[in-house]
């Protein structure tokens, strides 16, 4: 139900996702928002998320020790693909696979490989 999800995002997210207050869970929020933007094909939010995530391509978004949601590079790859930058998507996905292999995270690897 993409239309319902998009309406929820519109109601919850600030007009510019970069306006979120930066605190301990902001990276996780941005990464999960990248998943939603990618799934919904939301190019406007994708561009915002690329801007805020770009400084952190080697990071893993974590809520707490042992509770990570995946690599920033994986999300940057998905966002780049959505925005039509296939070369950036390829570079980010390759970086994500390296990070996720080092982290021994098979579910993250599977998600990155699936695109």
C-alpha positions, 0 to 999 in steps of 0.5 A, a space after each residue: 500500500 505505497 500510497 498509504 505509506 507515502 501519506 504517513 511519511 509526509 505526515 511524520 517527516 519534516 519537509 527536509 529530512 536534514 532538519 531532524 535533530 541530530 542525536 544518538 538515533 538520527 543515523 538509524 532514522 536516516 537509514 530507515 528513511 532511506 529504505 522507505 524512500 527507496 521502496 516508495 520511489 520518493 526521489 525528492 526525499 532520496 536526494 535529501 537523504 543522499 545529502 545527509 548520509 554522504 559524509 558517513 559511507 563507512 558507518 553502520 547504523 546501530 541502535 545499541 551494541 549488537 543491534 545494527 540495521 545495516 550499512 550506510 553505504 548500502 542505503 547510499 547505493 539504493 538511493 543513487 540507483 533511484 536517482 539514476 546515478 548507476 556508477 555511484 550506486 555500483 561504488 556504494 554497493 561494492 563498499 557496502 558488501 565489504 563493510 557487511 562482510 567484515 561485520 559478518 552480517 549475512 542478512 545485511 549482505 543479502 539485502 545489499 545484493 538484492 538491491 
